[in-house]
Amino acid sequence: MLSGYRLMWMLVMFDLPVMTEGQRKSATKFRQFLLDQGFEMAQYSVYMRYCAGKEQVEAQVRSIRRNLPRHGQISILSFTDKQYEQMVHFDGAAAHRRKMPDQLALF
C-alpha cells in the first residue's frame, strides 16, 4: 500500500563554480543530468524529484555520486511525502502550499 510516510522526495541543492568555460560546461552537464533523471527545478540550483520509496532514493544518490562535477558543493535531502505536504511556498507576499507534481510514475 502506498503511504505518505513511505513515498519520498529528494531535494538536491548545489553550488557549482561557473567562472571558466569548463566550469560552466560542467555545471550545465550536471543540471542536464538531473533533468534526465526526472528532477525538476524548484529554484535555481535546487532540484526536486518524487521517489517511490527509500530504495529509489538510495539508487538516485548512487547515480548522482557517479555523475558529480569535479568542483563545487552538492547536498541531498530526502523527506517523506507527508513532510512535503507541510511545505509553505511564498511567491511575493502570498503564501500557498506547493502543488503535487503533474507526473507520478509507479513501477
CNS distance restraints for C-alpha pairs under 8 A (distance, minus, plus):
assign (resid   2 and name CA) (resid   6 and name CA) 6.88 0.50 0.50
assign (resid   2 and name CA) (resid   7 and name CA) 7.05 0.50 0.50
assign (resid   3 and name CA) (resid   7 and name CA) 6.16 0.50 0.50
assign (resid   4 and name CA) (resid   8 and name CA) 7.83 0.50 0.50
assign (resid   4 and name CA) (resid  80 and name CA) 6.49 0.50 0.50
assign (resid   4 and name CA) (resid  81 and name CA) 4.89 0.50 0.50
assign (resid   4 and name CA) (resid  82 and name CA) 5.02 0.50 0.50
assign (resid   5 and name CA) (resid  80 and name CA) 5.38 0.50 0.50
assign (resid   5 and name CA) (resid  81 and name CA) 6.23 0.50 0.50
assign (resid   5 and name CA) (resid  82 and name CA) 5.97 0.50 0.50
assign (resid   6 and name CA) (resid  52 and name CA) 7.44 0.50 0.50
assign (resid   6 and name CA) (resid  53 and name CA) 5.54 0.50 0.50
assign (resid   6 and name CA) (resid  54 and name CA) 7.35 0.50 0.50
assign (resid   6 and name CA) (resid  80 and name CA) 6.54 0.50 0.50
assign (resid   6 and name CA) (resid  81 and name CA) 7.54 0.50 0.50
assign (resid   7 and name CA) (resid  50 and name CA) 7.78 0.50 0.50
assign (resid   7 and name CA) (resid  51 and name CA) 6.22 0.50 0.50
assign (resid   7 and name CA) (resid  52 and name CA) 5.04 0.50 0.50
assign (resid   7 and name CA) (resid  53 and name CA) 4.89 0.50 0.50
assign (resid   7 and name CA) (resid  54 and name CA) 7.67 0.50 0.50
assign (resid   7 and name CA) (resid  80 and name CA) 5.79 0.50 0.50
assign (resid   7 and name CA) (resid  81 and name CA) 5.47 0.50 0.50
assign (resid   8 and name CA) (resid  50 and name CA) 6.11 0.50 0.50
assign (resid   8 and name CA) (resid  51 and name CA) 5.06 0.50 0.50
assign (resid   8 and name CA) (resid  52 and name CA) 6.24 0.50 0.50
assign (resid   8 and name CA) (resid  53 and name CA) 5.45 0.50 0.50
assign (resid   8 and name CA) (resid  54 and name CA) 6.70 0.50 0.50
assign (resid   8 and name CA) (resid  57 and name CA) 7.43 0.50 0.50
assign (resid   8 and name CA) (resid  78 and name CA) 6.67 0.50 0.50
assign (resid   8 and name CA) (resid  79 and name CA) 5.56 0.50 0.50
assign (resid   8 and name CA) (resid  80 and name CA) 4.35 0.50 0.50
assign (resid   8 and name CA) (resid  81 and name CA) 5.31 0.50 0.50
assign (resid   9 and name CA) (resid  48 and name CA) 6.92 0.50 0.50
assign (resid   9 and name CA) (resid  49 and name CA) 5.68 0.50 0.50
assign (resid   9 and name CA) (resid  50 and name CA) 4.62 0.50 0.50
assign (resid   9 and name CA) (resid  51 and name CA) 5.68 0.50 0.50
assign (resid   9 and name CA) (resid  57 and name CA) 7.88 0.50 0.50
assign (resid   9 and name CA) (resid  78 and name CA) 5.50 0.50 0.50
assign (resid   9 and name CA) (resid  79 and name CA) 5.40 0.50 0.50
assign (resid   9 and name CA) (resid  80 and name CA) 6.06 0.50 0.50
assign (resid   9 and name CA) (resid  81 and name CA) 6.40 0.50 0.50
assign (resid   9 and name CA) (resid  84 and name CA) 7.44 0.50 0.50
assign (resid  10 and name CA) (resid  48 and name CA) 5.49 0.50 0.50
assign (resid  10 and name CA) (resid  49 and name CA) 5.19 0.50 0.50
assign (resid  10 and name CA) (resid  50 and name CA) 6.49 0.50 0.50
assign (resid  10 and name CA) (resid  51 and name CA) 7.27 0.50 0.50
assign (resid  10 and name CA) (resid  57 and name CA) 6.90 0.50 0.50
assign (resid  10 and name CA) (resid  76 and name CA) 6.80 0.50 0.50
assign (resid  10 and name CA) (resid  77 and name CA) 5.76 0.50 0.50
assign (resid  10 and name CA) (resid  78 and name CA) 4.48 0.50 0.50
assign (resid  10 and name CA) (resid  79 and name CA) 6.75 0.50 0.50
assign (resid  11 and name CA) (resid  46 and name CA) 6.88 0.50 0.50
assign (resid  11 and name CA) (resid  47 and name CA) 5.78 0.50 0.50
assign (resid  11 and name CA) (resid  48 and name CA) 4.61 0.50 0.50
assign (resid  11 and name CA) (resid  49 and name CA) 6.79 0.50 0.50
assign (resid  11 and name CA) (resid  76 and name CA) 5.61 0.50 0.50
assign (resid  11 and name CA) (resid  77 and name CA) 5.05 0.50 0.50
assign (resid  11 and name CA) (resid  78 and name CA) 6.18 0.50 0.50
assign (resid  12 and name CA) (resid  45 and name CA) 7.93 0.50 0.50
assign (resid  12 and name CA) (resid  46 and name CA) 5.67 0.50 0.50
assign (resid  12 and name CA) (resid  47 and name CA) 5.18 0.50 0.50
assign (resid  12 and name CA) (resid  48 and name CA) 6.31 0.50 0.50
assign (resid  12 and name CA) (resid  74 and name CA) 7.02 0.50 0.50
assign (resid  12 and name CA) (resid  75 and name CA) 5.80 0.50 0.50
assign (resid  12 and name CA) (resid  76 and name CA) 4.56 0.50 0.50
assign (resid  12 and name CA) (resid  77 and name CA) 6.52 0.50 0.50
assign (resid  13 and name CA) (resid  45 and name CA) 5.75 0.50 0.50
assign (resid  13 and name CA) (resid  46 and name CA) 4.55 0.50 0.50
assign (resid  13 and name CA) (resid  47 and name CA) 6.59 0.50 0.50
assign (resid  13 and name CA) (resid  74 and name CA) 5.73 0.50 0.50
assign (resid  13 and name CA) (resid  75 and name CA) 5.18 0.50 0.50
assign (resid  13 and name CA) (resid  76 and name CA) 6.34 0.50 0.50
assign (resid  14 and name CA) (resid  45 and name CA) 5.43 0.50 0.50
assign (resid  14 and name CA) (resid  46 and name CA) 6.70 0.50 0.50
assign (resid  14 and name CA) (resid  72 and name CA) 7.34 0.50 0.50
assign (resid  14 and name CA) (resid  73 and name CA) 5.49 0.50 0.50
assign (resid  14 and name CA) (resid  74 and name CA) 4.24 0.50 0.50
assign (resid  14 and name CA) (resid  75 and name CA) 6.19 0.50 0.50
assign (resid  15 and name CA) (resid  45 and name CA) 6.77 0.50 0.50
assign (resid  15 and name CA) (resid  72 and name CA) 5.64 0.50 0.50
assign (resid  15 and name CA) (resid  73 and name CA) 5.21 0.50 0.50
assign (resid  15 and name CA) (resid  74 and name CA) 6.51 0.50 0.50
assign (resid  16 and name CA) (resid  23 and name CA) 7.81 0.50 0.50
assign (resid  16 and name CA) (resid  27 and name CA) 6.13 0.50 0.50
assign (resid  16 and name CA) (resid  71 and name CA) 6.63 0.50 0.50
assign (resid  16 and name CA) (resid  72 and name CA) 4.30 0.50 0.50
assign (resid  16 and name CA) (resid  73 and name CA) 6.29 0.50 0.50
assign (resid  16 and name CA) (resid  74 and name CA) 7.98 0.50 0.50
assign (resid  17 and name CA) (resid  23 and name CA) 5.95 0.50 0.50
assign (resid  17 and name CA) (resid  24 and name CA) 7.28 0.50 0.50
assign (resid  17 and name CA) (resid  27 and name CA) 7.45 0.50 0.50
assign (resid  17 and name CA) (resid  71 and name CA) 6.96 0.50 0.50
assign (resid  17 and name CA) (resid  72 and name CA) 5.99 0.50 0.50
assign (resid  18 and name CA) (resid  22 and name CA) 7.97 0.50 0.50
assign (resid  18 and name CA) (resid  23 and name CA) 4.89 0.50 0.50
assign (resid  18 and name CA) (resid  24 and name CA) 4.57 0.50 0.50
assign (resid  18 and name CA) (resid  27 and name CA) 7.07 0.50 0.50
assign (resid  19 and name CA) (resid  23 and name CA) 6.43 0.50 0.50
assign (resid  19 and name CA) (resid  24 and name CA) 7.04 0.50 0.50
assign (resid  20 and name CA) (resid  24 and name CA) 6.27 0.50 0.50
assign (resid  21 and name CA) (resid  25 and name CA) 6.20 0.50 0.50
assign (resid  22 and name CA) (resid  26 and name CA) 6.17 0.50 0.50
assign (resid  23 and name CA) (resid  27 and name CA) 6.13 0.50 0.50
assign (resid  24 and name CA) (resid  28 and name CA) 6.07 0.50 0.50
assign (resid  25 and name CA) (resid  29 and name CA) 6.01 0.50 0.50
assign (resid  26 and name CA) (resid  30 and name CA) 6.24 0.50 0.50
assign (resid  26 and name CA) (resid  69 and name CA) 6.14 0.50 0.50
assign (resid  27 and name CA) (resid  31 and name CA) 6.27 0.50 0.50
assign (resid  27 and name CA) (resid  69 and name CA) 7.12 0.50 0.50
assign (resid  28 and name CA) (resid  32 and name CA) 6.11 0.50 0.50
assign (resid  29 and name CA) (resid  33 and name CA) 6.10 0.50 0.50
assign (resid  30 and name CA) (resid  34 and name CA) 6.37 0.50 0.50
assign (resid  30 and name CA) (resid  67 and name CA) 7.20 0.50 0.50
assign (resid  30 and name CA) (resid  68 and name CA) 7.17 0.50 0.50
assign (resid  30 and name CA) (resid  69 and name CA) 6.80 0.50 0.50
assign (resid  31 and name CA) (resid  35 and name CA) 6.41 0.50 0.50
assign (resid  32 and name CA) (resid  36 and name CA) 6.11 0.50 0.50
assign (resid  33 and name CA) (resid  37 and name CA) 6.24 0.50 0.50
assign (resid  33 and name CA) (resid  67 and name CA) 7.83 0.50 0.50
assign (resid  34 and name CA) (resid  38 and name CA) 6.61 0.50 0.50
assign (resid  34 and name CA) (resid  39 and name CA) 5.38 0.50 0.50
assign (resid  34 and name CA) (resid  40 and name CA) 7.74 0.50 0.50
assign (resid  34 and name CA) (resid  47 and name CA) 7.55 0.50 0.50
assign (resid  35 and name CA) (resid  39 and name CA) 4.91 0.50 0.50
assign (resid  35 and name CA) (resid  40 and name CA) 6.13 0.50 0.50
assign (resid  38 and name CA) (resid  49 and name CA) 6.38 0.50 0.50
assign (resid  39 and name CA) (resid  47 and name CA) 5.87 0.50 0.50
assign (resid  39 and name CA) (resid  48 and name CA) 5.21 0.50 0.50
assign (resid  39 and name CA) (resid  49 and name CA) 4.56 0.50 0.50
assign (resid  39 and name CA) (resid  50 and name CA) 7.90 0.50 0.50
assign (resid  40 and name CA) (resid  47 and name CA) 5.40 0.50 0.50
assign (resid  40 and name CA) (resid  48 and name CA) 5.46 0.50 0.50
assign (resid  40 and name CA) (resid  49 and name CA) 6.49 0.50 0.50
assign (resid  41 and name CA) (resid  45 and name CA) 7.55 0.50 0.50
assign (resid  41 and name CA) (resid  46 and name CA) 6.06 0.50 0.50
assign (resid  41 and name CA) (resid  47 and name CA) 4.39 0.50 0.50
assign (resid  41 and name CA) (resid  48 and name CA) 6.41 0.50 0.50
assign (resid  42 and name CA) (resid  46 and name CA) 5.59 0.50 0.50
assign (resid  42 and name CA) (resid  47 and name CA) 5.29 0.50 0.50
assign (resid  42 and name CA) (resid  48 and name CA) 6.32 0.50 0.50
assign (resid  43 and name CA) (resid  47 and name CA) 6.87 0.50 0.50
assign (resid  50 and name CA) (resid 104 and name CA) 7.69 0.50 0.50
assign (resid  51 and name CA) (resid  56 and name CA) 5.94 0.50 0.50
assign (resid  51 and name CA) (resid  57 and name CA) 6.26 0.50 0.50
assign (resid  52 and name CA) (resid  56 and name CA) 6.30 0.50 0.50
assign (resid  52 and name CA) (resid 106 and name CA) 7.03 0.50 0.50
assign (resid  53 and name CA) (resid  57 and name CA) 6.52 0.50 0.50
assign (resid  54 and name CA) (resid  58 and name CA) 6.19 0.50 0.50
assign (resid  55 and name CA) (resid  59 and name CA) 6.27 0.50 0.50
assign (resid  56 and name CA) (resid  60 and name CA) 6.19 0.50 0.50
assign (resid  57 and name CA) (resid  61 and name CA) 6.21 0.50 0.50
assign (resid  57 and name CA) (resid  78 and name CA) 7.44 0.50 0.50
assign (resid  58 and name CA) (resid  62 and name CA) 6.33 0.50 0.50
assign (resid  59 and name CA) (resid  63 and name CA) 6.28 0.50 0.50
assign (resid  60 and name CA) (resid  64 and name CA) 6.09 0.50 0.50
assign (resid  61 and name CA) (resid  65 and name CA) 6.10 0.50 0.50
assign (resid  61 and name CA) (resid  76 and name CA) 7.86 0.50 0.50
assign (resid  62 and name CA) (resid  66 and name CA) 6.38 0.50 0.50
assign (resid  63 and name CA) (resid  67 and name CA) 6.53 0.50 0.50
assign (resid  64 and name CA) (resid  68 and name CA) 6.12 0.50 0.50
assign (resid  79 and name CA) (resid  83 and name CA) 6.35 0.50 0.50
assign (resid  79 and name CA) (resid  84 and name CA) 7.05 0.50 0.50
assign (resid  80 and name CA) (resid  84 and name CA) 6.34 0.50 0.50
assign (resid  81 and name CA) (resid  85 and name CA) 6.30 0.50 0.50
assign (resid  82 and name CA) (resid  86 and name CA) 7.04 0.50 0.50
assign (resid  83 and name CA) (resid  87 and name CA) 7.19 0.50 0.50
assign (resid  85 and name CA) (resid  97 and name CA) 7.42 0.50 0.50
assign (resid  85 and name CA) (resid  98 and name CA) 7.49 0.50 0.50
assign (resid  86 and name CA) (resid  97 and name CA) 7.52 0.50 0.50
assign (resid  87 and name CA) (resid  97 and name CA) 6.30 0.50 0.50
assign (resid  87 and name CA) (resid  98 and name CA) 6.63 0.50 0.50
assign (resid  88 and name CA) (resid  95 and name CA) 6.55 0.50 0.50
assign (resid  88 and name CA) (resid  96 and name CA) 5.87 0.50 0.50
assign (resid  88 and name CA) (resid  97 and name CA) 4.99 0.50 0.50
assign (resid  88 and name CA) (resid  98 and name CA) 6.58 0.50 0.50
assign (resid  89 and name CA) (resid  95 and name CA) 5.59 0.50 0.50
assign (resid  89 and name CA) (resid  96 and name CA) 5.42 0.50 0.50
assign (resid  89 and name CA) (resid  97 and name CA) 5.83 0.50 0.50
assign (resid  89 and name CA) (resid  98 and name CA) 6.08 0.50 0.50
assign (resid  90 and name CA) (resid  94 and name CA) 5.70 0.50 0.50
assign (resid  90 and name CA) (resid  95 and name CA) 4.41 0.50 0.50
assign (resid  90 and name CA) (resid  96 and name CA) 6.48 0.50 0.50
assign (resid  91 and name CA) (resid  95 and name CA) 6.35 0.50 0.50
assign (resid  91 and name CA) (resid  96 and name CA) 7.99 0.50 0.50
